[in-house]
Amino acid sequence: MVYWQKKAGDDCTVKEKILACLPPDYPWAEYLHWYDSVGSTNDVLKQLALNGAPEGTAVLAARQTNGHGRMGRSFHSPAGKGVYLSLLLRPDCDPNQLLHLTCAVGVAMCRALEESTGLRPGIKWTNDLVYGKRKLGGILTTLGLTSDHRVDYAITGIGINCFQQLPDFPPELQGTATSLSMLTDEPVAAEAVAASMLVQLHAMSDGLFSQKQQLMDSYRSRCITLGQQISLVRGNELRHGTAVDVDADGALVVDFGGHLETVSSGEVSVRGMYGYV
């Protein structure tokens, strides 16, 4: 299996390389798990969470055979082509207080990619990392609740396309996907990307509640959906409008012909992206 940046005579494991890229004061280094292949990093981490794993536990893999996307879709996760990472949080709160978590993770991932690659990606509401009009990565957040309906754990899974060239994507994705290697002339060091993701996720967790307004302001500034014509699909219903804002909890505010509504579910397509014309 060929993955990441292995040189001749290099005996370091991928996990060791990631750890070497982390700052000495990164507090969750001992909770890092690396796998060559898993079904889904989110699924592996869920089992660890149910077994009592602490906050900050992270699962990374070179390959997912059953990567999950939003709304039941799969996430294309071929061997050695991306960073597939899931992180465990254990905030003591009501689930309604975590409605902005995916937005906060999106901001953290944009900062991580800026730091590690110099690229400045945007966010397509609510969970796609994009560059130009192509998808660079995705985020999937899941919660587990206690018997009294408090948050037991929150798992955020992130997949970033790193080394693909266009032929590496399935035909149905070749018109909409991109990778770090396709966007930069510089070599991509996936271990540095992964380390930056971990560092930024830790920083995000520290400010998830105390810096919520700043996180949401940053999300709005990076959200390419705002100001765009969108289509909204809910079941058999199809509506068209203009995205005008993202509210404090991450819902999209849409102008449907002079009538504003907040959208927190359903499929939103942006005109000019992903085949919507």
C-alpha positions as semicolon CSV with decimal commas, in nm:
position;residue;x (nm);y (nm);z (nm)
1;M;0,000;0,000;0,000
2;V;0,138;0,342;-0,095
3;Y;0,029;0,629;0,121
4;W;0,145;0,959;0,256
5;Q;0,508;1,068;0,223
6;K;0,727;0,762;0,276
7;K;1,091;0,787;0,168
8;A;1,344;0,512;0,102
9;G;1,494;0,388;0,427
10;D;1,223;0,553;0,635
11;D;1,126;0,322;0,922
12;C;0,893;0,561;1,102
13;T;0,530;0,461;1,120
14;V;0,257;0,696;1,002
15;K;0,145;0,745;1,362
16;E;0,498;0,841;1,464
17;K;0,514;1,094;1,180
18;I;0,186;1,254;1,286
19;L;0,298;1,270;1,648
20;A;0,627;1,431;1,539
21;C;0,430;1,708;1,367
22;L;0,224;1,786;1,676
23;P;0,340;2,060;1,916
24;P;0,490;1,931;2,242
25;D;0,199;2,069;2,444
26;Y;-0,075;1,896;2,241
27;P;-0,269;1,729;2,525
28;W;-0,438;1,442;2,338
29;A;-0,136;1,277;2,174
30;E;-0,166;0,957;2,378
31;Y;-0,523;0,906;2,255
32;L;-0,432;0,879;1,886
33;H;-0,521;0,554;1,706
34;W;-0,393;0,474;1,355
35;Y;-0,524;0,204;1,120
36;D;-0,423;0,108;0,768
37;S;-0,786;0,025;0,691
38;V;-1,122;0,044;0,869
39;G;-1,484;0,031;0,767
40;S;-1,546;0,379;0,905
41;T;-1,339;0,588;1,145
42;N;-1,664;0,717;1,297
43;D;-1,784;0,362;1,363
44;V;-1,453;0,260;1,522
45;L;-1,455;0,569;1,742
46;K;-1,818;0,514;1,843
47;Q;-1,725;0,175;1,981
48;L;-1,429;0,327;2,167
49;A;-1,662;0,595;2,306
50;L;-1,910;0,334;2,428
51;N;-1,618;0,157;2,598
52;G;-1,529;0,475;2,789
53;A;-1,263;0,639;2,572
54;P;-1,176;0,992;2,693
55;E;-1,234;1,320;2,517
56;G;-0,967;1,383;2,256
57;T;-0,950;1,023;2,138
58;A;-0,886;1,029;1,762
59;V;-0,903;0,758;1,496
60;L;-0,715;0,804;1,168
61;A;-0,700;0,563;0,878
62;A;-0,532;0,537;0,540
63;R;-0,847;0,381;0,399
64;Q;-1,218;0,348;0,473
65;T;-1,416;0,070;0,311
66;N;-1,750;0,206;0,436
67;G;-1,695;0,578;0,486
68;H;-2,012;0,766;0,579
69;G;-2,140;1,089;0,428
70;R;-2,437;1,306;0,508
71;M;-2,792;1,180;0,448
72;G;-2,682;0,818;0,426
73;R;-2,438;0,867;0,141
74;S;-2,099;0,700;0,124
75;F;-1,773;0,896;0,137
76;H;-1,515;0,784;-0,121
77;S;-1,209;0,693;0,089
78;P;-0,951;0,506;-0,124
79;A;-0,628;0,373;0,024
80;G;-0,352;0,628;0,063
81;K;-0,540;0,916;-0,102
82;G;-0,672;1,120;0,190
83;V;-0,685;1,201;0,559
84;Y;-0,976;1,021;0,723
85;L;-1,005;1,133;1,084
86;S;-1,264;1,113;1,361
87;L;-1,239;1,292;1,696
88;L;-1,428;1,228;2,019
89;L;-1,565;1,510;2,233
90;R;-1,752;1,475;2,562
91;P;-1,921;1,810;2,629
92;D;-2,154;1,809;2,930
93;C;-2,452;1,981;2,772
94;D;-2,795;1,950;2,619
95;P;-2,785;1,838;2,252
96;N;-2,952;2,164;2,146
97;Q;-2,639;2,345;2,263
98;L;-2,433;2,159;2,001
99;L;-2,630;2,255;1,691
100;H;-2,335;2,467;1,575
101;L;-2,075;2,190;1,613
102;T;-2,048;2,102;1,244
103;C;-2,003;2,471;1,160
104;A;-1,731;2,504;1,423
105;V;-1,552;2,197;1,285
106;G;-1,574;2,345;0,935
107;V;-1,399;2,660;1,053
108;A;-1,132;2,454;1,230
109;M;-1,068;2,248;0,917
110;C;-1,034;2,558;0,700
111;R;-0,779;2,695;0,946
112;A;-0,592;2,364;0,947
113;L;-0,565;2,353;0,569
114;E;-0,457;2,716;0,553
115;E;-0,188;2,644;0,810
116;S;-0,061;2,322;0,652
117;T;-0,099;2,394;0,278
118;G;-0,147;2,769;0,232
119;L;-0,479;2,707;0,055
120;R;-0,789;2,892;0,172
121;P;-1,092;2,664;0,124
122;G;-1,453;2,767;0,166
123;I;-1,753;2,589;0,315
124;K;-2,067;2,492;0,130
125;W;-2,346;2,485;0,387
126;T;-2,348;2,294;0,593
127;N;-2,062;2,043;0,590
128;D;-1,869;2,043;0,260
129;L;-1,516;2,183;0,237
130;V;-1,476;2,329;-0,110
131;Y;-1,224;2,504;-0,329
132;G;-1,364;2,691;-0,623
133;K;-1,671;2,495;-0,720
134;R;-1,532;2,153;-0,626
135;K;-1,556;1,945;-0,310
136;L;-1,232;1,900;-0,119
137;G;-1,366;1,723;0,188
138;G;-1,663;1,660;0,410
139;I;-1,768;1,654;0,774
140;L;-2,009;1,421;0,951
141;T;-2,106;1,476;1,315
142;T;-2,294;1,225;1,530
143;L;-2,410;1,240;1,893
144;G;-2,471;0,979;2,159
145;L;-2,709;1,066;2,443
146;T;-2,740;0,955;2,804
147;S;-3,060;0,814;2,951
148;D;-3,156;1,164;3,067
149;H;-3,101;1,307;2,716
150;R;-2,773;1,482;2,783
151;V;-2,478;1,450;2,544
152;D;-2,272;1,142;2,626
153;Y;-2,036;1,188;2,332
154;A;-1,999;1,382;2,009
155;I;-1,802;1,236;1,720
156;T;-1,691;1,452;1,431
157;G;-1,556;1,273;1,126
158;I;-1,361;1,454;0,855
159;G;-1,238;1,332;0,520
160;I;-0,993;1,542;0,317
161;N;-0,893;1,449;-0,039
162;C;-0,514;1,473;-0,051
163;F;-0,343;1,283;-0,333
164;Q;-0,609;1,213;-0,594
165;Q;-0,574;1,316;-0,953
166;L;-0,892;1,339;-1,158
167;P;-0,885;0,976;-1,285
168;D;-0,866;0,854;-0,924
169;F;-1,222;0,968;-0,858
170;P;-1,521;0,757;-0,966
171;P;-1,681;0,891;-1,287
172;E;-1,975;1,035;-1,094
173;L;-1,738;1,249;-0,884
174;Q;-1,496;1,368;-1,152
175;G;-1,702;1,676;-1,230
176;T;-1,738;1,787;-0,868
177;A;-1,436;1,670;-0,664
178;T;-1,082;1,797;-0,614
179;S;-0,780;1,724;-0,393
180;L;-0,495;1,910;-0,230
181;S;-0,254;1,769;-0,488
182;M;-0,470;1,902;-0,770
183;L;-0,472;2,249;-0,614
184;T;-0,108;2,307;-0,527
185;D;0,225;2,260;-0,700
186;E;0,389;2,185;-0,365
187;P;0,416;1,828;-0,228
188;V;0,137;1,748;0,017
189;A;0,255;1,612;0,353
190;A;-0,052;1,434;0,485
191;E;0,099;1,383;0,829
192;A;0,135;1,763;0,864
193;V;-0,223;1,811;0,742
194;A;-0,347;1,555;0,996
195;A;-0,149;1,719;1,278
196;S;-0,288;2,062;1,193
197;M;-0,640;1,916;1,191
198;L;-0,588;1,772;1,538
199;V;-0,443;2,096;1,674
200;Q;-0,726;2,306;1,532
201;L;-0,990;2,065;1,659
202;H;-0,845;2,094;2,008
203;A;-0,848;2,473;1,986
204;M;-1,208;2,460;1,861
205;S;-1,313;2,241;2,153
206;D;-1,170;2,496;2,397
207;G;-1,382;2,774;2,246
208;L;-1,686;2,574;2,137
209;F;-1,914;2,753;2,382
210;S;-1,715;3,053;2,506
211;Q;-1,629;3,168;2,151
212;K;-1,946;3,057;1,974
213;Q;-2,018;3,399;1,823
214;Q;-1,665;3,433;1,685
215;L;-1,679;3,081;1,541
216;M;-2,010;3,150;1,369
217;D;-1,884;3,484;1,235
218;S;-1,586;3,301;1,088
219;Y;-1,816;3,037;0,943
220;R;-2,028;3,303;0,770
221;S;-1,720;3,465;0,622
222;R;-1,614;3,131;0,471
223;C;-1,958;3,006;0,365
224;I;-1,977;3,021;-0,014
225;T;-2,351;2,945;-0,004
226;L;-2,443;3,291;0,120
227;G;-2,572;3,526;-0,147
228;Q;-2,624;3,237;-0,390
229;Q;-2,936;3,102;-0,554
230;I;-3,012;2,764;-0,401
231;S;-3,253;2,478;-0,443
232;L;-3,394;2,297;-0,139
233;V;-3,516;1,938;-0,154
234;R;-3,726;1,796;0,128
235;G;-3,884;1,466;0,041
236;N;-4,080;1,528;-0,277
237;E;-4,076;1,907;-0,229
238;L;-3,842;2,125;-0,438
239;R;-3,811;2,498;-0,365
240;H;-3,582;2,772;-0,496
241;G;-3,456;3,075;-0,308
242;T;-3,152;3,283;-0,210
243;A;-2,932;3,202;0,090
244;V;-2,895;3,522;0,293
245;D;-2,751;3,422;0,633
246;V;-2,655;3,148;0,876
247;D;-2,814;3,184;1,219
248;A;-2,645;3,143;1,557
249;D;-2,701;2,767;1,561
250;G;-2,591;2,699;1,204
251;A;-2,928;2,694;1,027
252;L;-2,940;2,848;0,680
253;V;-3,163;3,154;0,639
254;V;-3,323;3,150;0,294
255;D;-3,524;3,417;0,115
256;F;-3,807;3,241;-0,067
257;G;-3,944;3,529;-0,273
258;G;-3,955;3,784;0,009
259;H;-4,036;3,531;0,283
260;L;-3,745;3,435;0,510
261;E;-3,721;3,082;0,649
262;T;-3,453;2,896;0,841
263;V;-3,346;2,564;0,696
264;S;-3,184;2,307;0,922
265;S;-3,258;1,991;0,727
266;G;-3,296;1,878;0,370
267;E;-3,059;1,894;0,075
268;V;-2,938;2,237;-0,038
269;S;-2,777;2,275;-0,381
270;V;-2,594;2,591;-0,486
271;R;-2,647;2,707;-0,839
272;G;-2,333;2,646;-1,045
273;M;-2,202;2,371;-0,814
274;Y;-2,237;1,993;-0,811
275;G;-2,438;1,991;-1,133
276;Y;-2,707;2,241;-1,032
277;V;-2,755;2,490;-1,315
